[in-house]
Every structure is written in C-alpha cells, then in structure tokens.
Amino acid sequence: MSRRLPLLLSAALGAAVLGAAPAAHAQPPAAPAPRAATTAPGTQPYASYWYPNTILGWDPATDPDARFNRSRVPLQPRTSDPALKANPDARAGEGKVASLVSFGPTSNNPSQGSADADYYAFGYWQYVDKLVFWGGSAGEGLILAPNPTVIDAAHRNGVKVYGTVFFPPAAYGGQLQWVRDFVQKSGSRYPVADKLVQAARYYGFDGWFINQETGGGDSSLAAELRNLMQYTKAQNGTEFMWYDAMTESGSVSWQNALTSANDSFLQDGTKRTADSMFLNFNWSAGGLDSSRSLARGLGRSEYELYSGIDTEANGYNTGVDWNALFPAGKPHTTSVGLYRPEWTWKSAADRADFYAKDARYWVGANNDPSDTTTSSAWKGLSTYVAESSPITAKPFVTNFSTGQGDFHNAAGTRVATGGWNNLSLQDVPPTYRWLVSSTGSRLTPSVDFTDAYEGGSSLRLSGRLDAVNTIRLYQTRLPVAADSRLSVVLKTPAAGPTSLKAAISFTDAPTSFTTLDLGANSGTGWERHTLDLSAYAGRTIAQIGLQAEGSNPAYDLRVGQLAVYDGAVDAPAAPSGLTVLGASDVVAGSSQSLRLSWTASAGGAPVHHYEVYRRNADGSRTYLGATPSDAYFVNRLDRAGGESSTTVEVEAVSTEYGRSAAAAATVSWSATPPTATNLALGRPATASGRCNADETAAKAVNGSVNGGNGDKWCTLTSSKWLEVDLGSARTLSKFVVKHASAGGESSSYNTRDFTVQVRSASTDPWTTVATVTGNTAGTTTHPVNTGARYVRLVVTRPTQTADPAARIYEFEAWGA
C-alpha cells in the first residue's frame, strides 16, 4: 500500500473548507488570534475550538455558545449476536472501526444543524466503534470539540466520540511552542489536560484524538506528552487515541506500525498511556503482524491498534491490502481506522448519489451486507465486521429519520417546508441495509424523502410482490412484558389490505421469525396498527422486521414509524421557563434569529427531544426546530405582516412519542416592516443537485457574491432547478438573478435560457412568471406582480457555450 501524504497534510488542507485544494495552504497562515466570544445576543452558535493557551481561559459559565454545544444523549450499550450477522465472513468481537470525519470547517460549524438538507448524514453506525470529529488548523484553532448533533447521533447508536488535538508541521503553520503550551505544568497539574477533561464532560463526549506532527521536539517533550495522558487517565475516564507520528525521541517519524519507537504512547511499562493508537497508512502485512505481537506483549489487545486507510481522495477506489488486515477465515490482525469516509458525500452529485456511494462504501456494490461479491477490491466493511445494535431497552421507536430532509412532519402533518439537517433528530438506522429474502421477486427497501410520519423521511417498500418477502431490519435485545406492544404506522396508495406483517424473532430461536398481521388501511393517510405482544411475555426479541405476502405487480407502501413499548404511550411533563436569551435581525423589521432556553421537563415520561414552534394567527403552528437539550438556536423567525409580537412555543416529546403541553414566550417586533426586501435571503433552499459539496443551494440565498468562485449554487444535473421556501405567502414585485460573471467568473458561463416559477402551496402546480432566452448579462431583473410562498428558478440552457454547468450566485425574490 502506498501512502502519498501524512495525516497532517489532509488536515491542514481541509481546514479552510471541507475538501479544500492544496493551493489553499501554499503559504503558512498568519499568526492566530484568540477566538472572540459571541457578542450579538441572538446570533448563530458554533462548535468550540481553541489553542492550548486560549482553552485555559474557557469557562462554560461565561461562554455564550457553550450551552448550545451540550449533548444530552448518554452512550448506549450495544449487542452483537454472531448468529445474526448479515455476512457469513464477518467476525464479531474482533477488529473494530474508527471513523475520522470532517463534518465541516473548524470555524463556523453550526452547533445544532442548519437549514440545508445537503449534509453528511452518516447512517452506518452499526459498523463503527469510535468516531473522531476531525479538524483543527494553525489559522483557526488546534483543539476542536465535536458539536452536539454528532455526539447525540453517535451515542444513540453506542458509538464513542472524540474531539481532535492537531499540531501541524511548521510548513503548514505549526509552532513547537504550541506543543510546549499544551504540556505546560502548574505544580503537579497539567492545566490544558484539565480543560480537555472539563470540555469532554461538559459537552458530553468521550475523549480526544491527538495528532502531534510538529517537528523539532526532543525526548523530554515526548515524555511530557505521555505524562499528560497518564495524568489524565489516572483521574478520570477521558480517553485518548494517539496518532503514529511523533516517536519517543521527539522526532516526527511515521512508523506505520507499533514499534519500540512509539509503543510507550500506548503502554508505558505498567502505565496505560493512550486507549488506542491510529497507525499511519503505509502499513504492511509484516508490520501488522509484528504490531499485534508487540501489543500482546505489552498486555494490550491488537484491536486497540487502528490501521489507517486514507479514503479522502478516492473513497472506495482506494487500494487496500484487506487480507493483511482481515485474513480470510482467521482472526482479524488489527482494527481499522478510516480517514475521511465523508468522501461519499463530498464527491456526490446529489443526495441519491450520496446514499448510493455510502451504501457501496459500507455494505458493498450490491446494497446488501450479506452479498458483497464484486469484481471490485473494495467489498464493503460489512464483509469483515459484524453489525452491532444499541437496541437493548424499551421503548424503541424509529421514524426512519436520517437527520436531514426537505420538510418536517409531526404525527403525519406538514409543519415546515424547506431543507434542514440535524443529526440530533436521527433515529437509529436499520441494522441491516438491506436484507430481503424471497423465493420470487424481491421488494426494494429505501429511505424515502418525499413523505414522513415524523421528521423528513420514511421507509419505503416497493416493487413486484409475487412471493413472500421477509425484510430484516433491526437486531435487538428487548425483553417482552405482559403489557408490551408493537406498533407500526403505515401509508398505502389506496384503502385495503396492506399485505404486510410484523416479523419478530426471539433470542431462544433468533433466526426463526414469528409474524403478526398488520391488517388493512382504511384510507390513504398514515394509520397506526398496534399489536399485543403479551403472548410472548418473558421472551426477548432478537430481531424486528417486516414480511410482505400477496400478489401486486406495483407494490408500494411507506412505513412511518415502528415502535416497541410497554403499556400506553406516555407523555412527558411540560418544560417551563421558556426564555428568549437574545434576538438578532436577519432582515430588519422582517425576520430575526433567536437564542432560546427553558427548564427541562420534570416528571412524566423520559424526554427524547423538545420541539420549537411559532404560533400563527389562525391557531396553526409552524415548526422551527428541535433538540434533546434545554437551549436552541432558531436561525430565522419571520414576521407575519405587521404583527407586533410573535408567540414561540416549546413542547417535550417523550421516548414513546407522547407530547407534553407547551411552554410559551413572546418575541416583540419593534422596527417598521420594510416595504420591499429580498425575501429569499437566508431562506431554506433546495436544488436538483450540486457540482461539489460546497456549491449548494444555500449559497444562492446567502446574500453574497464576493466569496470566490465557490460562493454559488452549481449543478450538472440534466434537470436544473433551484427552489426557495419564503416561509409564507408573500407579495412579490421582482426577481433578481446573479449569474456567473456577477461572482467574477467568465461571462461565457452566464445563464442563457431560464424561467422563474411560483406557487402558493407545495401541492399547487408551478406558474411561470418570467421566461428568458438568449441572456448574456451577469445580473438580470424580472419585475412581477404576484403572490407566492415557493419560488423556483429553472435553468434550460446554463451557459453561452456547451459547458453543462449552471452557476447561480444569487437568486433574489423581492417583495413585502
């Protein structure tokens, strides 16, 4: 295996923007300034990052962003039954997977998601043991804490989360003084280590990945780094993963193995230094064998060694000696460390492409973890590592939410439109994606983003039904009581039999399913079917699935919720003390961003999350967001007409999806509403696709054309469209479109032919209000006299030449 660059370079190059090109860091960055505290009372909170000396001044009591970065989801225990592994060649309880992921830049990484569906919503947690929240750079900060959405999702799936400590080389801005600052002492204490512990405990994550690649050190400095980790471990449970770069001599020399030059960073005599080590990417079969022997000789497991695979550039096209790691028919040699698996998202043309690539990365080319046969050398991680499941206690509820969507539904009702991402709201994904057995045609399970019962997605089963189809979904360990129930919420295209049964197996016969008929739907809406499990009291559910049986050439059914719980659905107590901590103008007199806090529910059923709404004049509610925490940032609250105040509400949702009464607060409007403004500014935007991970629909409504050539929406899809939800029906007077040359690109890239369309409801047909052919200008203005909530730009000829990419720097909708 050939490794082109050490780990540091990818980190340094990716610090400015996700997937940045090497030229972005051709020159070392300027000397850093300490991160300034947020000053505006209602502005966006971001994930925390520091330098060694600036973290010493961090105090969550005085950091206004801190409470928005807290995870409230504890790490869940997991189960893994070798008898239920999907792939016969996979092994349980041996090699593990660590995933090093950059979810965004080091700075300006929103704490609680954002109004953009285009996001790395990872969904194969069942194969991962640890997730490293990757980042850090000389120009922003070296110490990066994970944001709470990632912690929430990982912990819900039983996966530990680490922050990153990154010391780059001098060529990329590194300073040896930063390493010395990191290990500074005060008496017998290591003050920076104490702050690392405080941050991990306060924010709710599990440990730190330390990547020390700054040259010029000596054995004394290396010893102090070991002492710091040993000091920390002697006092608390904060974990460390050490990257194979600095050696015991203090020099930076990648060993690509556990050797006598670096082994004391894992185990120092009788002292445990790090909990695990990430081996650099240039490993060999012989090196891994010797690493295993040395680890055992130190009294450590070889599975605490994570052999690195760099997939940042080539994803599943990366060459890997899999047999050295996971020899066929033999115990795994070490664990595996995957560097930048979000390649599947960064390289995708759209969400469907991302989901296809992510499936191939994790479960192979057949989208079936049990069948990873392929001519490709990359067979998928499910070939080697057996699935784990966090479903070990009731209640268990899934809405098949991926943590992203183009709208938000609550109990089957549309309460918000527009793109969003928030991994705090991601449900535990199916353990098996996808396992379908049939003697005839096989149905196709998929995540459907066109409808949902709760959140923004559902499970869809479609295809020709001509034989019994058994769809295995979840591995579990759920004890059945006398009052246990299983409920399934379904939607069918027409009233009548669903041709569907719930399928469960028990730990005394884990591979044998018992089925329970779900009956018929009375209409075409969402309907709940509740099954009594009392006949199985005293047994433990090992698997949950579905079984379809009948004859239908075009079977099509959506599953909106699947739940196992005891007794009636319980509601939590209401939260109290809802407070507007601060508000900031998005558009003066027209919209604001808010920081909210409340007192968590006391009593009643346990809370899964809190939902935030605005109360409308007609009594209806519009969803503003959700969090498991007791504080939330609302990125945009729109004023309705000339109202002088708006009521916002927060209600608790229990782990069984019962809902509490709401706590309420009032937001006042003081400024006069503007007579005309760009109503599309900052609004939720969706699009047919994107050219790369940075050129999303949101860039076309961010109010800027000056952010370089990436400050635009770009797409190469055959159908090219951009849609914006204005939040409510508004009176529109003109549209302004800023094309390629408005952002500094060649005028030959200006859009030639396009239309502007509007509609008032998501179910209405589109009405064209402007048609343009033969345009050459960089900025075009299109007067209209219309009312609409949704506006859409459709590009029919993207450039003046044969270039196929549409490039739109801004799409503005002006009105009142």
N, C-alpha and C positions, 0 to 999 in steps of 0.2 A: 504494500500500500504506500502510495506517495502522498506526502503532505507538503503543500506548497508554502503555507504561511503558518506561523504560530498563532495561538488563540488570540493574542493581543491585537493583531492587526485587524482582524474582523471586528473586534470590539471597538477599536479606535475609529475604524472607518464607518461603522454603523451608528456612531454616537450622535451625529448631527441629525440624520433622518434614517428611518428604517430602510436598510438596503442601500445606503449611500455608496457612491463610487469612490475608488481610491483617490482620485484627484481632489476630493473634498478635504483631505487632510494632507495634502502635499507639503504644507508648511506647518510647523508646530503651532498650536493655538496660543493666543495671548494669555498672559497670566490671569488666573481666575479671580473672580470677585465672589465673596460670600453670597449665598442665596438670600435675597431680600424677602422679608415676611410680606404676606399679602396685606395691602393697605386698604383697598376698596372693600366695603363690608359685604357685598353680595357677589363677588367675583368667583370664577372657577377655581376650586381647589385642585391641587396636583399631588401626585406621589412624591414622597420625600427623597431628597438626595443631598449629600454633604461631602465636604473634605474632612480629613481627620481632625483638624482644629475647629472647623465650624460645627461639627456634631457635638463638640464639648459644650457649646452654648445652646444646644437644642433642649427644649423643655416642652412636653406636650401641653402643659398648662398655659403656655404663652404662645404656642404655635397655632395660629387660627385655622390652619389646614388639618391639624392632627386628628381631630375627632372624625373628620370625613375619610380618614385613611385607616380606620379601625375595622378589622374583620371580627364578626361575631359568631362565625361558624367554627365549632371545635373540630379537630381532626377526628374523623370517623374510623372505627376499626374495620378491617376487611376480612373477607373469607375467600378461599380459593380451593375448591374441591377438584382434585386431579381427575376424578371420574367425569367431570363436566367440562373439561377443557374442550375448546372447539376443534383444535388441530391435534391430530394424534402425535405429531412430532414435537409439540410444545412441551416444556417441562415446567412444573410448578415448584416454587420454593428454592430456586437456584438463582441464576443470573437475573438481575433487576435492570430497570431502565431509568436513567436520569435524563431529563429533557431541559436543555438550556435555550430559553426562548426570549426573544426581544418582542414584547408586546407594543412597544412604542419607543420614542426617543427618551433619553434620560430626563430631560426637562420637558415641562408642559405635557405630561402624561396624565390625563384626567383621572381623578380619584374614583369616580363612580360611573364609568361608562360615558357615552356621548350619543348625540342624535345622528348617528351614522351606522347603517347596517353593515357596512363594509369593514369587517374586523376579523381577527384570527380567533374565532370562537371554537377553540380546541374541543374535541369530543371523544377522544380515545384514552381517557384517563385509566381505563381498566388495565392498560399495559405499562403504566408509569408508576414508579415508586417515589421519585423526587422531581420537583420542578424548580429550576433556578430562574429567577426573574432577572434576565440578563441585561446588562447595560453598564453605564459608567463611562466617563471620558475626562480627559485632562481639562477640557474647556468648560465642563458643566459641573461635574462632581464625581468623586471616586467611589462613594458609598451610596448604593441605591436600594431603597426599601420597596418591596412589592406593593402594588396597590390592592385594596381590599377585595375588589371583584375577583381577581385571580386567586387570592387566598381563599375566598368563600367557595369558589368552584372546586379548587383542588381539595380542600379539606372535606367538602361534602362527598368527595369521591375517595377519601382516605389517602390522599397524596400530600406529602410534606412539601413545604415551600421555603426556598432560601432566597435571601437578598444577595447582592453582589458587592464585593470589595475589589476594585480593579486598580492596579498600579501599572500604568503603561510604560514602555521604554522611553528614553529621552527623545528619540526620533519622533515620537508622537505626543510630546508634551510632558512626559513623565519626569518627576523630580525625586531623587533619592530622599530628599528631606521629608517628602510626604510619607515615606515608609517609616522614617525615624519618628515623625509625628505620631504615626499610628501606634508605635510600640512605646511611646513615652510613659514614664512611670511617675507616680506620686506615692512615695513610700513603698509599700508592697503592692499597691494597686496599679492596674493598667486602666486609666480613665477612659480611653476610647473603647476598650473592650466592655467596660461597664455601660457605656452608651449603646453599644451594639446589643447588649442584653436588654436594656431598657426599651429600645425601639422594637425588638422582636416581641417582647412581652406585651407592650402597649398595643402594637398593631396586630398582634396575633399570629405571627408566622414562626417558623421552626428553627432557622439557622442561617448561616452565611457561607457563600462560596467565595474563597479567597484566591485571587488571581494576581500573583506578585511577579511582574515581568520587568521591573525597573532594574537595570544593571548597575554595577558599581558597589554592590553590597559586600559584606565580609561575613565570616563565620559567626561573629558576635551578633550581627544584625539578624542573621538566620536563626540563631539561638533565641533571640528575643521574640521573634515571631512564633516559635514553638512554645516558648514560655507563656505568651499571651493566650494561646489557645488552651494550654493546660490549665492556666489560671482560671479561665472562663469555665472550663468543664468541671473544675473542682467545686464550683459554687452553684451551678445551675444546669439545666438541661439543654441550653442552647447548643445547636450542632454546628459543625464545620465540615465543609468539603474543600480539600486542598487541591490546587491545580499543579500538575507536574511541570514546573518551570524553574523556580529558584531551588538550588541544591543546598546541602548543609554547609558548603564552603561559602555560601553567599552569592555565588555567581548564578546567572541565569543560563541554564543548560538543560534542554528538554531531554529527559531520559527515555520517554516513550515506554516506560516500564517502571515497576517498583524495583529499586536497586539500593545498594548500600549507600549511594549518594543522596537519596531522598527519603529513605524509609522512616527516619525519625520524625518526619512530618506526619506520618500515620501512627506509628507506635515508637515511643522513646523509652526503651527499657520496660519498666513496669507502668509507665505513664501513657495513657491514651491521649494522643495529640489531636488528630482530626478523626471524625467519624467515618470518613471515606476519602478516596483520592481519585481525581479525574486524570487519567493517563493521556498524555499528548498523542496526537493522531498517527504518528509514524510507527506504531507498534508492529511487531511481527509475531508469528506463531511461537517461535522460540522464546521471545521476550515475555509473552503472556504466560507461557508455561513456567518460566523462572519466577515471574511475579507471583503466580499462585503459590509456588513452593515457599518463597520468601514470606508472603503474608501468613501462611500457615505456621511457619517457623516463629513468627512474631506473636503467635496466638490470635491472629486476626483471620477473618474469613476472606477468601478470594473474591467474594461477591461484594465486598466493600471497596473493590477496585473497579472503576468505571472506565472502560477502554473507549477512547473518543472516536467518534465518526463525524466528520465535518460535512453537513449537507446544506450549508448556506448557499452555495453556488449552484449545485446540481441536483439537490434533492435525492429522489430515488434512482437517479442515474449515476450516483456516486459509487465508485468501485470499493468493495469491502471484502476482506477475506473472512467470510462468515464462518467457515469451517474452523478457523483458528479460535474464534470466539465461542461458537456453539457447535462443537463437533457432533456429527450425526450419531445418534444412539448412545452418546456419552454425556456425562455431566458437563454443564457449561464451564468454561475456563475462567471467565470473569463476568462481571456485569458490563453493561454498555452505556456510554454517555453520548447522547445525540445532540450535536451542536446545530442550532438554528433550524429545527424542523418546520418553522413557520414559512419556509420556502414554498410549501404547498399553497399558502395564501398569497405571498408576495408575487409569485410567478403566475397566478391565476388570472384569467381574463374576466371572470365574474364569479358569483357565488357558486353556481353549479359546477364550474370548473374547479374551484377550490375544494368542494366536497368530493369530487371525483379523484382529485390528486391526493387529498388527505386519506381517502379510503385505500388507494393504492400504496401509499407510504406505510400505513399501519397494518392493513389486512390483505394486501396483495392485489394483483390485477383483476381478480375475479369478483371483488367486492364480497368475499366470502371467506371468513377466517379459517374455515375447515378445509378449503380447497385453494391452496396457494401455489398450485402448479403453474409454471410460467416459463417462457424461454428467457425472461429477464433474470439477471443475477440477484436483483432485489425482490425477494419473495414476500416481504412484509414482516413486521415484528411479531405478528400472531403466529408465524411459523415456529418461533423459538420460545416465546414467553407466554405462559398460560394466563388467562384472564383472572383478575381479582374483582371482587364486588364489595361495596360498602353497605349493602342492603342486609343488615343484620338485626334490625329492630323496627317495630311498628311505631307510628304509622309509616307506611311507604306510599308516597304519592308522586307520580310523574305526569306532567302535561306535555312531555316530549319537547320542552323548550330548550333551544340551543343557546340561549343568551343573546340572541340577535333577532331582528325581524323588521318588517316593513310597516307594521301596525301593532297595536296591542289590544288584545281582547281580555275581558274579565267575565267569567262564567258564560262565555259564548257571545257576549255583547261587545261590539267595537267601541272602545273608549278612547282610542287615539289612533291617528294615522301618521305615517312618516317613519323613516328608518331610525333604528336605535341599536345599541349594544350595551349589555350589562351582564357580565358573567356571574354576578351575584344571583341572578334570576335563572341561571341554567339549572335544569333538572339533571339528575343522574342519568347519563345516556344509557341506552341499551347495552348490556354486557356483550351481546352478540350482534354485530352489524356486518352482514345479515346472515342468519341461519334459517333456511327454509327447506323442509323435506317434503317431497311429494312423489307419488307414483305416476303422475301426469305432468301437466304444465305447472310451472312454479310461479306463484304470485311474486310481485316485486314490492318489497317494503321500501319506503323512502321517507325522508323528512320533508314535509310539505309546508311551504311558506306562504300559501295562498289562504289558509284558514287555520284557526286555532280555537280551542276552548278557553285556555288561559295562556297569555303570553303571545308569541308571534309565530308559533309553528305547531304542527301536529304530526302524527304518524299516519301515513297513507299506505293502504294495501291495494294494489291494482294489478290487472292482467286477466288472463283467461283462467277461469276456475272450472276445471273438469275432473278434479280428483281431490282427495283430502290433502290439504296443505297445513303443515304444522310449522309455526313460526316461533322459534325460541327467542325470547327477548332478554330476560334477566335471570342471573344466578343470584340466589338469596339464601338467607338462613333466618326465616321468620316463623316463630312458634305460633301455632293456631290455638286460640282460646275458644270458650263456649260462645262468645259474642263476636267472634271475628267475622268480618265481611270482606268481600272483594267486589269492587265496583268498577265499571267501565263506561266511559262516556263516548258515544258513537254518533256519527253523522253519515247518512246514506243518501244517494241521489234521489231516491223515491221511497215512499212508505212501503213497508213489507218486511219479510224476513231478512235478517242481517246475514244469515248463513255463517254465523260466527259463534265460536265457543271460547270461553276462557280455558286455558290449559295449565295445570299445575302439577308439579311432581313433588315428592316428599323425600326427606333425607334417608328413609329406610329403603327407598327404591328410586334413586334420584333420576334415572333415565327413563322412567315409565310415567307417562302423563295420564292424569285424570282430567276429564273435560266436563264443563258445565255450560249448558246452552244459554246464550245471551238473548235469544228470542227475536222479536221483531221491533222495528221502529214505527211509530205511528205517523211520522211526517218526515220532513227533510231537514229539520233543525237538529241541534245537539240534544241527545237523550241519554239519560243515565240508566244503566242496568246494574242492579245490586244483587249479589249472590250471597246466600247464607253459607258460611263455612263451618258451622257448629258440628256437622257430622265428622269433621276431621280434627276435632279438638284433641290436643295432646301430641299431635304430629308437628313436624317442622317443614315448612315449604322450602324446597331446594331450587326450584325453577318456576318462573312465570312466563307464559307465552300465550299465543292465540292459535286457534285452529279453525280454518275455513273449510266448509264442505258444501257441495252443491254443484249446480251447472249454470254458469253465467259466462258468456264469451267476453264480456266487458265489465268484470267485477271492479268496483271502485268504492272504497269505504275509508273513512277517516276515524282515527282513534284520538280523541281529545284529552282523555285522562284515564289513567289506570291507578287504582289505589287498593291497598290492604290496610285495614284499620279495625279497631275494636269498638263496639257499641255505636252510639250515634256520633255524627260529625260534631265535634266540639268547637265552640267559638272562644277566642281569647278575650280577655278584658280589653277595654279601650285604652289606647295611650292617652296621656294627659299633658297639659302644659305646652301645647304647640306654640312655638315662638319663632318669629321672623328675626333671625340674628342680624340680617343685613340684606339690602337690596341695591342693585346697581342697574343703571339704564342700559338696555340693549339698543333700543331706539327711544329717545327722549319723548315721554308722554304717551308712548305706544306699547312698549314692552320692557320688562325687567327680568334680570336674573336674581335668584333668591338663595340665601342660605337659611335652612330651617333646622330646628331641633325640637325634640319632645322628650317626655319621660316615658320610658318603656312600659309596656303593659305589665301590670302586677296582678297575677291571679288568672284563672281560667286556663285554657289550653295553651301549650307552648306556642310561641310565635315563630313562624317561618320567615316572614318579612312584613314590612309596612308599605302600604301604597299611598301615594300622594295624588290628590285630585284638586281641580278648581271647580267650584260650584257655579253653574251657568244660570242666567236669568230665568230660563224656562224650567229650572229644577234639575236638569240633567247634569252630569259631571263629565269632565274631561281629564283623562289620566295624564299626570305629569312625570311619573317615575316611581321607583320602588327601591328599597334597600332593607337588608336584615338589621341595620344599625339604627341608632336613635338620632341621626342627623343626615340631611340630604340636601344636595345642591340641585336646584331647578334651573336648568340652563336658559329657559325662556318662558315667561308668563305673559301672555298677550292681553292687552286691554280690550274689552268688548265695547266698541263705540265710545261714548263719553262717560262711562261709568266712573264714579268717584272712588270706588273701592271694589276689591275682589275677595271673595272668601276662598281660602285654601283649606283643605281637609286632609287628615291622615287617619287611616284605619289599619288595624292589625289583621293579618291573615294567618291563621293557625297552620300547624304542620299537617292538619287534615283538611285544610282549605275552608274552614269556617271563618266568618268575618265578624269583626267587632263593630260597635258603634264608632263614630268618627270624632276625633278632636278637631277643632276649627280655630282658625286665626284669620285676621283681616289684613290685606295689603292695600295701602292707600295710594291713590294716584293724585299727584299734585300739579304736574305740568299740564298745559293745554294740549290735547291730542293734535299732532301735526296734520295739516291739510293734505299733504301728499308726502309719501315716503316710500322707500324701497321695501315693500312688504315681504320680499323673498329673502332678505338679508338674514342669514343665520337660521333659516327655517329648515326643517327636515327635507332632504333631497335624496332621491333615488335615481338610478340610471340603468341603461341597458348593459353596461359593463365599464371597464376601465382599462387603460393601457398598462398601468402598473399600480402598485399598492398605494402610491402617493397621489395619484391623479384621479381622485374620487369625486363623486357628485357634490360633496360638501364644499369642495374648492370653488365651485361655480357660484356659491352663495355666501362666500366668506367676506365679501366687500373689498377684496384686494386683487390687483393685477400686477403688483410690484414684487411678488415673492419669487421671481425667477421663473424659468420655463416649467417648473412643476406646480406653479400656482394656478392650476387649471383642471377642469374635467376633460378627460381624453378617453376615447373609446375606439376600438377596432371592430366592434360587433357589426354584423350585417345590418341589423335594425338598430338605429342610433337614436336614443331618446333620453331626455333629462326631465324629471318631474319634481315639482316642489309643492308641498302642502303649506298653504298660507295660514292654517290653523282654524279659520272660519271664513265664511263667505265675505268677500271684500269688494268694494267698488274700485275698479281698475281704470287708469287713464292712459297708461303707456307701458310698453315693454322696451327694455334696452338690452341688447346682446353685445358683449365684448368678445371679439373673435381673436385669432392668433396674434395679429400684429398689435393689438391693444396691450398684449403682455410682452411685447418685444420680439416676437418671432417673425419669420418671413411673411409678407403679405400673401405669398402664394399659398399659405396654409389657411387664409381666411375662408370661412364657410361660404360656399357658393349658393346652395339652394337649401331652404329650410321653411318650416311652418311653426307658428305658435298656436297652441290649442288650450282651451279652458273647459272646466266643468265644475259644478257646484257640489256634487256628491260622488263618492267613489263608485257608485253603481250607475251614474249617468254616462251617456256617450260623450265623447270629446267633440267640442265645437271649435272649428278653426277660425281664428280671429285675425291672423296675419299670414300671408304667403309671400315668400321672397324667392326670386330666381335671379341668377346672374350677379349676385352681390360680390363686390370686391373690397368693400370698406372694412376697417378694423373695428368700428363701433357702429351699430345700427339702432335706430329708434323707431318704434312702431306704435303710433297713437291708437288707442282703442277706447271704447265706451261700453264697458261690460262689467258684470259681477261674477266672481268665481272664488272657490276655495282652492282648487287644484289648477296649476298651470304647467304647461308641458312644451318643451322645445323638441321638435322632431327634425333631425338633420337628414336630408335626402342626397345631397352631394357635398361632402365635407370640405373639399379644397378646390383650388383653381386648377389643380393638376390631377394626376391619377393617384396621388397619395391617399390612402384609405382612412386615415385617422381624423376623427372630429376633434377639434380643440376649441373649447369654450372657457374663457377666463372668468366671465361673469354673466349670469342670467338674472336680470332685474325685472321685477313686477312693481310698478309704481301705482299708488292709489291711497285711499284713506280707510 
